[in-house]
Amino acid sequence: MTAARKIRMLVTGGGTGGHTYPALATITAIREHAAAQGRDVDVLWVGTSDGLEARIAAEHHIPFRAISAGKVRRSPNLRELGQNVIDLFKIPVGVLQAAAIAARYRPDVVLSTGGYVSVPLGLAARLLGRPLVMHEQITSLGLANRILARVATTVALTHPTSIDHLPQRARARAVVTGNPIRPQLLHGNPARAHERYGLAPDLPLVYVTGGAQGSRQINILIEQILPTLLTHAQVLHQCGRDWIGHLTEVAANLPTEISERYHPTAYVGEELPDVYAAADVVISRSGAGTVAELVALGKPSVLIPLVPAAGDEQRNNARYLVHAGAARALLEPNPTPQQLLAELDELLLGPGLRARMTDAAKALGRPDAADALVKMITGQLK
């Protein structure tokens, strides 16, 4: 391949942010890498029309093609069993669509970041003899990646422990890269967060997030501990659109001396790097993307895993951080407000403990994960 020729890359993966955002971070990184070498990158993202990946691709002006994809539910109820049957017929259709797209596009390399939508294009890459770089975000292995690990040219892993979950023949092709995060998260300014939300710089900040839509479980827990928590901390609570009205009323009814310390907001967008930079403790779910961000930034956290999640993924992620001393976690399905408050009190009143957790988290973090994955991708180019 000559230095002037464009890199043509097909990308697939999506359904959730855990699969979608690593793909986006890698696309950004490979474009920057190529530009530094005076090269261009053509990217085509392949996913489902109603998946998160379609919206993210459109927002970032990345060309996108939709295909049919079937999801196999591993523990279906009666209704889902019928949907499984329907989706089984979608899989071969999706493979044919993906093969047609790949044959026309003629990619130099294919990147898959998981989710059931990744299977058709991954198999199409194999059929057409194109290099396939597969990335796994979680500690175990998703069902789609269990399939693709058998045909991938290279397997990129977030956690070293994931190697044990790979098929035996795939282990020699595995490299631990970490989980790519959006690079702007590494460059937050706490002063901007203080100004935007009216935060006090000299009071510990607890940032609460349940994802873009919020979490009913986390929102209820926070509401119940606010009167005590706000006596020694301030809270920025990303609660989701459906909860902002109720929690704004809660804020208005708090005692005057603490009401200004509670800041509910429906959504945290482009200001997230600044919020992370300002936060002393983060309360969140423990999805793969969130965990990657927390360890890359070295943020002490109290994790409240979503239970159940596919393969018990979130509790496995939380256990991984807890074992390393990088987080605290409430692992039972129905934690109590008292349990959450006890964990927070220990962290907020123990700056030395937070410092040790920061060091432990950073030891797990891979802020260079996107660059490592780009190196794997470019290593497949001929």
C-alpha positions as CSV (number, residue, x, y, z in Angstrom):
1,M,0.0,0.0,0.0
2,T,1.4,3.4,-1.0
3,A,1.7,6.2,1.5
4,A,-0.8,8.4,-0.5
5,R,-3.5,5.8,-0.7
6,K,-6.6,6.2,1.5
7,I,-7.3,3.7,4.2
8,R,-10.7,2.2,3.7
9,M,-12.3,0.9,6.9
10,L,-15.6,-0.7,7.6
11,V,-16.9,-0.4,11.2
12,T,-19.6,-2.4,12.8
13,G,-20.9,-2.5,16.4
14,G,-23.7,-0.9,18.4
15,G,-27.0,-1.3,20.1
16,T,-25.7,0.2,23.3
17,G,-23.2,2.9,24.2
18,G,-20.8,0.3,25.5
19,H,-20.4,-1.0,21.9
20,T,-20.9,2.3,20.1
21,Y,-18.6,4.8,21.8
22,P,-15.5,2.6,21.6
23,A,-16.1,2.5,17.8
24,L,-16.5,6.3,17.7
25,A,-13.3,6.8,19.7
26,T,-11.4,4.5,17.5
27,I,-12.6,6.2,14.3
28,T,-11.5,9.6,15.7
29,A,-8.1,8.2,16.7
30,I,-7.4,6.5,13.3
31,R,-8.4,9.7,11.5
32,E,-5.9,11.7,13.6
33,H,-3.2,9.0,13.2
34,A,-3.6,9.0,9.4
35,A,-3.7,12.8,9.1
36,A,-0.4,13.0,11.0
37,Q,1.0,10.8,8.2
38,G,-0.6,12.8,5.4
39,R,-3.2,10.1,4.7
40,D,-7.0,10.1,4.5
41,V,-9.4,7.6,5.9
42,D,-12.7,6.5,4.4
43,V,-15.0,5.1,7.0
44,L,-18.3,3.4,6.5
45,W,-20.3,2.4,9.6
46,V,-22.6,-0.6,9.3
47,G,-25.4,-1.1,11.8
48,T,-29.1,-1.2,12.4
49,S,-31.4,1.7,11.4
50,D,-32.9,2.0,14.9
51,G,-29.7,1.4,16.9
52,L,-27.7,4.0,18.8
53,E,-25.0,3.6,16.3
54,A,-27.2,5.2,13.5
55,R,-27.7,8.3,15.6
56,I,-24.1,8.6,16.7
57,A,-22.8,8.2,13.1
58,A,-25.2,10.9,11.9
59,E,-24.2,13.3,14.7
60,H,-20.5,12.9,13.8
61,H,-21.1,12.9,10.0
62,I,-19.9,9.4,9.5
63,P,-21.3,7.6,6.4
64,F,-23.7,4.8,7.6
65,R,-25.4,1.8,6.0
66,A,-28.2,-0.1,7.7
67,I,-28.6,-3.9,7.6
68,S,-30.9,-6.5,9.1
69,A,-29.6,-8.2,12.2
70,G,-31.1,-10.8,14.5
71,K,-30.6,-10.9,18.2
72,V,-30.4,-14.2,20.0
73,R,-31.8,-13.9,23.6
74,R,-30.1,-16.4,25.8
75,S,-32.8,-16.7,28.4
76,P,-36.0,-15.8,26.6
77,N,-39.5,-15.7,28.1
78,L,-42.4,-16.9,25.9
79,R,-42.8,-13.6,24.0
80,E,-39.0,-13.3,23.5
81,L,-38.9,-17.0,22.3
82,G,-41.1,-16.0,19.4
83,Q,-38.9,-13.0,18.6
84,N,-35.9,-15.3,18.7
85,V,-37.5,-17.4,15.9
86,I,-38.2,-14.3,13.8
87,D,-34.7,-12.9,14.4
88,L,-33.0,-16.2,13.4
89,F,-34.3,-15.5,9.8
90,K,-32.8,-12.0,9.9
91,I,-29.3,-13.3,10.5
92,P,-28.7,-14.8,7.0
93,V,-30.3,-11.8,5.4
94,G,-28.0,-9.5,7.3
95,V,-24.9,-11.6,6.3
96,L,-25.9,-11.3,2.7
97,Q,-26.5,-7.6,3.0
98,A,-23.2,-7.1,4.8
99,A,-21.3,-9.2,2.2
100,A,-22.8,-7.1,-0.6
101,I,-21.7,-3.9,1.2
102,A,-18.2,-5.2,1.9
103,A,-17.8,-6.5,-1.7
104,R,-18.7,-3.0,-3.1
105,Y,-16.7,-1.1,-0.5
106,R,-13.6,-3.2,-0.7
107,P,-12.3,-2.3,2.8
108,D,-8.6,-2.6,3.8
109,V,-9.8,-3.6,7.3
110,V,-13.0,-4.2,9.3
111,L,-13.4,-3.2,12.9
112,S,-16.0,-4.8,15.1
113,T,-16.8,-3.5,18.5
114,G,-19.6,-6.0,19.4
115,G,-23.3,-6.2,19.8
116,Y,-25.5,-8.6,17.7
117,V,-25.3,-6.2,14.7
118,S,-21.6,-6.9,14.4
119,V,-22.0,-10.6,13.5
120,P,-23.1,-10.2,9.8
121,L,-20.3,-7.9,8.8
122,G,-17.8,-9.9,10.8
123,L,-18.8,-13.1,9.0
124,A,-18.8,-11.2,5.7
125,A,-15.2,-10.0,6.3
126,R,-14.2,-13.7,6.8
127,L,-16.1,-14.7,3.6
128,L,-14.3,-12.0,1.6
129,G,-10.9,-12.6,3.1
130,R,-10.7,-9.1,4.6
131,P,-8.8,-8.5,7.9
132,L,-11.2,-8.4,10.9
133,V,-10.1,-6.7,14.1
134,M,-12.6,-7.5,16.9
135,H,-12.8,-5.6,20.2
136,E,-14.3,-6.8,23.4
137,Q,-15.2,-4.3,26.2
138,I,-16.3,-6.6,29.1
139,T,-14.5,-8.9,31.4
140,S,-16.2,-12.0,29.9
141,L,-17.2,-12.3,26.3
142,G,-20.4,-11.2,24.6
143,L,-22.3,-13.8,22.5
144,A,-21.5,-12.0,19.3
145,N,-17.8,-11.9,20.0
146,R,-17.8,-15.5,21.0
147,I,-18.8,-16.2,17.4
148,L,-16.4,-13.6,15.8
149,A,-13.4,-14.5,17.9
150,R,-13.2,-17.7,15.9
151,V,-12.8,-15.8,12.6
152,A,-11.1,-12.6,13.7
153,T,-7.6,-11.8,12.4
154,T,-6.9,-10.1,15.7
155,V,-8.8,-9.9,19.0
156,A,-8.5,-6.8,21.1
157,L,-9.4,-7.1,24.8
158,T,-10.1,-4.6,27.5
159,H,-9.2,-6.8,30.4
160,P,-6.4,-9.4,30.7
161,T,-8.9,-11.8,32.3
162,S,-10.9,-12.0,29.1
163,I,-8.3,-14.2,27.5
164,D,-9.5,-17.1,29.6
165,H,-13.0,-16.7,28.0
166,L,-11.7,-16.9,24.4
167,P,-11.8,-20.1,22.3
168,Q,-8.4,-21.8,22.7
169,R,-7.4,-21.2,19.1
170,A,-8.1,-17.5,19.4
171,R,-5.9,-16.8,22.4
172,A,-2.7,-16.5,20.4
173,R,-4.4,-13.7,18.4
174,A,-5.4,-11.7,21.4
175,V,-3.9,-8.4,22.6
176,V,-5.0,-6.4,25.6
177,T,-5.5,-2.8,24.5
178,G,-8.0,-1.4,27.0
179,N,-11.3,0.1,26.1
180,P,-11.2,3.3,24.0
181,I,-12.8,6.4,25.5
182,R,-13.5,9.7,24.0
183,P,-10.3,11.7,24.2
184,Q,-12.0,14.9,25.3
185,L,-12.8,13.3,28.7
186,L,-9.2,13.5,29.6
187,H,-9.1,17.3,29.4
188,G,-11.8,18.5,31.7
189,N,-11.7,21.8,33.6
190,P,-13.3,21.7,37.0
191,A,-13.7,25.5,37.1
192,R,-16.0,25.4,34.1
193,A,-18.2,22.8,35.9
194,H,-18.3,24.9,39.0
195,E,-19.4,27.9,37.0
196,R,-22.0,26.1,34.9
197,Y,-23.8,24.4,37.8
198,G,-23.1,26.9,40.6
199,L,-20.9,24.5,42.5
200,A,-18.8,25.3,45.6
201,P,-15.1,24.7,44.9
202,D,-14.4,24.0,48.5
203,L,-17.1,21.3,49.1
204,P,-16.7,17.7,48.0
205,L,-18.7,16.9,44.9
206,V,-20.6,13.7,44.3
207,Y,-21.5,13.2,40.6
208,V,-24.5,10.8,40.2
209,T,-25.3,9.3,36.8
210,G,-27.5,6.4,35.7
211,G,-26.8,6.8,32.0
212,A,-28.4,9.1,29.4
213,Q,-31.9,8.1,30.5
214,G,-31.2,8.1,34.2
215,S,-31.8,5.1,36.5
216,R,-34.9,4.8,38.6
217,Q,-33.1,2.7,41.2
218,I,-30.2,5.1,41.6
219,N,-32.6,8.1,41.6
220,I,-34.7,6.7,44.4
221,L,-31.6,5.9,46.5
222,I,-30.2,9.4,46.1
223,E,-33.5,11.0,46.9
224,Q,-33.7,9.1,50.2
225,I,-30.2,10.0,51.4
226,L,-30.1,13.6,50.3
227,P,-30.9,15.2,53.7
228,T,-28.0,13.5,55.3
229,L,-25.6,13.5,52.4
230,L,-25.9,17.2,51.7
231,T,-24.7,18.1,55.2
232,H,-21.2,17.4,54.1
233,A,-21.2,17.2,50.3
234,Q,-22.8,18.7,47.2
235,V,-24.5,16.5,44.6
236,L,-24.7,17.0,40.8
237,H,-27.4,14.4,39.8
238,Q,-27.8,13.5,36.1
239,C,-31.3,11.9,36.6
240,G,-32.8,11.6,33.1
241,R,-35.6,13.6,31.4
242,D,-38.4,11.6,33.1
243,W,-37.1,12.4,36.6
244,I,-36.0,16.0,36.3
245,G,-39.4,17.5,37.2
246,H,-39.8,15.4,40.3
247,L,-36.3,15.9,41.6
248,T,-36.4,19.7,40.9
249,E,-39.4,19.7,43.3
250,V,-37.4,17.6,45.8
251,A,-34.6,20.2,45.6
252,A,-37.0,23.0,46.3
253,N,-38.4,21.3,49.4
254,L,-35.0,20.6,51.0
255,P,-34.1,22.7,54.1
256,T,-32.7,26.1,53.0
257,E,-29.3,25.5,54.4
258,I,-28.6,22.5,52.1
259,S,-31.0,23.0,49.2
260,E,-28.3,24.9,47.2
261,R,-26.0,21.9,47.4
262,Y,-28.3,19.7,45.3
263,H,-28.2,20.1,41.5
264,P,-30.4,17.8,39.5
265,T,-30.0,17.9,35.7
266,A,-31.7,15.9,33.0
267,Y,-28.6,15.3,30.9
268,V,-24.9,16.0,31.0
269,G,-23.6,16.4,27.5
270,E,-20.5,18.2,26.2
271,E,-19.7,19.4,29.7
272,L,-19.0,15.8,30.9
273,P,-15.2,16.2,30.9
274,D,-15.5,19.2,33.2
275,V,-18.0,17.4,35.5
276,Y,-15.6,14.4,35.8
277,A,-12.7,16.7,36.5
278,A,-14.7,18.4,39.3
279,A,-16.1,15.2,40.9
280,D,-14.6,13.8,44.1
281,V,-16.7,10.6,44.0
282,V,-18.9,9.2,41.2
283,I,-22.0,7.1,41.7
284,S,-22.9,5.1,38.6
285,R,-23.8,1.8,36.9
286,S,-20.9,-0.3,35.9
287,G,-21.3,-0.8,32.2
288,A,-18.1,-1.3,30.3
289,G,-17.9,2.2,28.9
290,T,-18.5,3.9,32.3
291,V,-15.9,1.7,33.9
292,A,-13.3,2.5,31.2
293,E,-13.9,6.2,31.8
294,L,-13.6,5.9,35.6
295,V,-10.3,4.1,35.6
296,A,-8.8,6.2,32.8
297,L,-9.6,9.3,34.9
298,G,-8.8,7.7,38.2
299,K,-12.1,8.6,39.8
300,P,-13.2,7.0,43.1
301,S,-16.6,5.5,42.6
302,V,-19.5,3.7,44.2
303,L,-20.9,1.3,41.6
304,I,-24.5,0.1,41.5
305,P,-24.6,-2.6,38.8
306,L,-27.6,-3.2,36.7
307,V,-29.0,-6.6,37.8
308,P,-29.8,-8.5,35.8
309,A,-27.6,-7.6,32.8
310,A,-26.4,-9.9,30.0
311,G,-24.0,-12.5,31.4
312,D,-24.1,-10.6,34.7
313,E,-21.7,-8.2,33.0
314,Q,-22.1,-5.2,35.2
315,R,-21.5,-7.1,38.5
316,N,-18.4,-8.7,36.9
317,N,-17.1,-5.3,36.0
318,A,-17.8,-4.0,39.5
319,R,-16.1,-6.9,41.1
320,Y,-13.0,-6.4,38.9
321,L,-12.7,-2.8,40.2
322,V,-13.4,-3.7,43.8
323,H,-10.9,-6.4,43.8
324,A,-8.2,-4.0,42.6
325,G,-9.2,-1.4,45.3
326,A,-10.4,1.0,42.6
327,A,-14.1,1.2,43.6
328,R,-16.7,0.3,46.1
329,A,-19.8,-1.5,44.9
330,L,-23.3,-2.5,46.0
331,L,-23.6,-5.9,44.4
332,E,-27.0,-7.1,45.7
333,P,-30.0,-6.5,43.4
334,N,-31.8,-4.2,45.9
335,P,-29.2,-2.2,47.9
336,T,-30.6,0.0,50.7
337,P,-30.1,3.8,51.1
338,Q,-28.2,3.1,54.3
339,Q,-25.7,0.9,52.5
340,L,-25.1,3.6,49.9
341,L,-24.8,6.3,52.5
342,A,-22.3,4.2,54.5
343,E,-20.0,3.8,51.4
344,L,-20.2,7.5,50.6
345,D,-19.5,8.6,54.1
346,E,-16.4,6.5,54.2
347,L,-15.1,8.0,50.9
348,L,-16.1,11.6,51.5
349,L,-14.6,11.7,55.0
350,G,-11.5,9.9,54.0
351,P,-9.4,11.9,51.5
352,G,-6.5,9.4,52.0
353,L,-8.8,6.5,50.9
354,R,-9.9,8.5,47.9
355,A,-6.3,9.1,46.9
356,R,-5.5,5.3,47.2
357,M,-8.6,4.5,45.1
358,T,-7.5,7.1,42.5
359,D,-4.1,5.4,42.2
360,A,-5.6,1.9,42.0
361,A,-8.1,3.1,39.3
362,K,-5.3,4.7,37.2
363,A,-3.3,1.5,37.4
364,L,-6.2,-0.2,35.6
365,G,-6.9,2.6,33.2
366,R,-5.7,2.7,29.6
367,P,-6.2,6.3,28.4
368,D,-4.1,5.2,25.4
369,A,-6.5,2.4,24.5
370,A,-7.7,4.0,21.2
371,D,-4.1,4.5,20.1
372,A,-3.3,0.9,20.9
373,L,-6.3,-0.3,18.9
374,V,-5.4,1.9,16.0
375,K,-1.9,0.3,16.0
376,M,-3.6,-3.1,15.7
377,I,-5.8,-1.9,12.9
378,T,-3.0,-0.3,10.9
379,G,-0.9,-3.4,11.4
380,Q,-3.4,-5.3,9.3
381,L,-3.0,-3.0,6.3
382,K,-1.0,-4.3,3.3
